[in-house]
Amino acid sequence: MKSFHSLMLPLATVGVLMLPAMLQAASLGPIDSSGVQVQRQEQNGIAYLSGGIGEDESRAIQQTTGYNLHMTFSIGTENKYIPDVDVVIQKAPRQTVLTLSQAGPLVYVQLPAGKYTIVATRNGEERRDTADIGSGAARNLVFHWNGDS
């Protein structure tokens, strides 16, 4: 009986130490698609996805292929995802190809090759970036605001 108790303590310790790894592995599991509301949309012939609220929806978007511009919107020191960003994508000055209201926190877009200016606005505060879209890997842009509201 004494050897049984001395064996149980190390096994219990290993179990507790493995818990974080098991939880992380669980998060890599299948997506519960019943709660995922992300659907491919199109505007001016440009296909896009917008969403990512909740872990399943976020993972569903991140696992999609065929979109060559990936945008992420976050706020504050904790980099919280935010879903309330207005986005304008322009191919040339005054040539808008996509306009989205209350988009995010993830937006994936399929753009023709070319150079684009992306303007992301939240609560009147603007962020700008450019993306040179070609045939290579997807371009990833992160737009971050410092406030917490």
C-alpha positions as CSV (number, residue, x, y, z in Angstrom):
1,M,0.0,0.0,0.0
2,K,2.9,2.4,0.8
3,S,4.3,2.0,-2.7
4,F,0.8,2.8,-4.2
5,H,0.7,6.2,-2.3
6,S,4.3,7.0,-3.3
7,L,3.4,6.4,-6.9
8,M,0.2,8.5,-6.8
9,L,1.9,11.7,-5.8
10,P,4.2,11.9,-8.9
11,L,1.3,10.9,-11.2
12,A,-0.9,13.7,-9.7
13,T,1.9,16.2,-10.1
14,V,2.4,15.2,-13.7
15,G,-1.3,15.6,-14.3
16,V,-1.4,19.1,-12.9
17,L,1.6,20.1,-14.9
18,M,0.1,18.7,-18.1
19,L,-3.2,20.7,-17.7
20,P,-2.0,23.8,-19.5
21,A,-0.7,21.7,-22.4
22,M,-4.0,19.8,-22.6
23,L,-6.0,23.0,-22.6
24,Q,-3.9,24.4,-25.4
25,A,-4.3,21.2,-27.4
26,A,-8.0,21.4,-26.9
27,S,-8.1,24.9,-28.4
28,L,-6.5,23.5,-31.5
29,G,-9.4,21.0,-31.9
30,P,-12.2,21.2,-34.4
31,I,-14.3,24.3,-34.8
32,D,-17.9,24.3,-33.7
33,S,-19.3,25.6,-36.9
34,S,-22.8,25.9,-35.5
35,G,-21.7,29.2,-33.8
36,V,-19.8,30.5,-36.7
37,Q,-21.5,33.3,-38.7
38,V,-18.8,34.3,-41.1
39,Q,-19.8,34.2,-44.8
40,R,-18.0,35.2,-47.9
41,Q,-19.2,38.6,-49.1
42,E,-18.6,40.7,-52.2
43,Q,-18.5,44.3,-53.0
44,N,-17.5,45.8,-56.4
45,G,-16.3,42.3,-57.4
46,I,-14.0,42.2,-54.3
47,A,-14.5,39.1,-52.1
48,Y,-14.0,39.5,-48.4
49,L,-14.7,38.1,-44.9
50,S,-15.3,40.2,-41.8
51,G,-15.8,38.9,-38.3
52,G,-13.8,36.9,-35.7
53,I,-15.8,37.5,-32.6
54,G,-15.3,34.5,-30.4
55,E,-12.7,31.8,-30.7
56,D,-14.5,29.6,-33.2
57,E,-15.3,32.4,-35.6
58,S,-11.8,33.8,-35.3
59,R,-10.2,30.4,-36.0
60,A,-12.6,29.8,-38.9
61,I,-11.5,33.0,-40.6
62,Q,-7.8,32.3,-39.9
63,Q,-8.1,28.9,-41.5
64,T,-9.6,30.2,-44.8
65,T,-7.4,30.4,-47.9
66,G,-7.6,32.5,-51.0
67,Y,-7.5,35.9,-49.4
68,N,-4.3,37.9,-50.0
69,L,-4.9,40.8,-47.5
70,H,-5.4,39.9,-43.8
71,M,-6.2,42.8,-41.4
72,T,-6.5,42.6,-37.7
73,F,-8.0,45.4,-35.5
74,S,-7.1,45.6,-31.8
75,I,-7.1,48.1,-28.9
76,G,-5.3,48.8,-25.6
77,T,-2.4,47.2,-23.9
78,E,-4.0,43.8,-23.9
79,N,-4.5,43.9,-27.7
80,K,-8.2,43.1,-27.5
81,Y,-9.9,42.4,-30.8
82,I,-12.4,45.1,-31.8
83,P,-15.3,44.7,-34.3
84,D,-16.2,48.3,-34.9
85,V,-13.8,49.7,-37.5
86,D,-14.7,51.5,-40.7
87,V,-12.4,50.4,-43.6
88,V,-11.7,52.0,-46.9
89,I,-9.3,50.3,-49.5
90,Q,-8.2,52.5,-52.4
91,K,-6.2,51.3,-55.4
92,A,-5.2,54.9,-56.4
93,P,-6.1,58.2,-54.9
94,R,-9.9,58.6,-55.1
95,Q,-10.3,55.1,-56.6
96,T,-12.1,53.2,-53.7
97,V,-12.4,49.5,-54.3
98,L,-13.9,48.5,-50.9
99,T,-15.7,50.3,-48.1
100,L,-16.8,48.5,-44.9
101,S,-18.6,49.8,-41.9
102,Q,-18.3,48.3,-38.4
103,A,-15.9,45.6,-39.7
104,G,-13.6,43.3,-37.8
105,P,-11.9,42.3,-35.7
106,L,-10.5,40.3,-38.6
107,V,-11.0,41.2,-42.3
108,Y,-9.7,39.1,-45.1
109,V,-9.8,40.4,-48.6
110,Q,-9.1,39.0,-52.1
111,L,-7.6,41.9,-54.1
112,P,-6.3,42.0,-57.7
113,A,-2.5,42.6,-57.9
114,G,-1.5,46.2,-57.2
115,K,-0.6,48.7,-54.6
116,Y,-3.4,49.7,-52.2
117,T,-3.9,52.3,-49.4
118,I,-5.9,51.0,-46.4
119,V,-7.6,53.5,-44.1
120,A,-9.1,52.1,-40.9
121,T,-11.1,54.5,-38.7
122,R,-12.4,53.9,-35.2
123,N,-14.2,56.6,-33.2
124,G,-12.9,59.2,-35.6
125,E,-9.3,58.1,-35.1
126,E,-7.6,57.0,-38.4
127,R,-4.9,54.5,-39.1
128,R,-3.3,54.2,-42.5
129,D,-1.1,51.6,-44.2
130,T,-0.2,50.4,-47.7
131,A,-0.1,46.9,-49.1
132,D,1.6,45.8,-52.3
133,I,-0.5,42.8,-53.4
134,G,1.1,40.3,-55.7
135,S,1.1,36.6,-56.3
136,G,3.1,35.8,-53.2
137,A,2.0,35.2,-49.6
138,A,-0.9,37.1,-48.1
139,R,0.0,40.6,-46.7
140,N,-0.8,40.9,-43.0
141,L,-1.7,44.3,-41.5
142,V,-2.4,45.1,-37.9
143,F,-4.3,48.3,-37.0
144,H,-4.0,49.2,-33.3
145,W,-5.6,51.9,-31.2
146,N,-4.2,52.8,-27.7
147,G,-7.4,53.6,-25.9
148,D,-9.5,51.0,-24.0
149,S,-12.9,52.1,-25.2
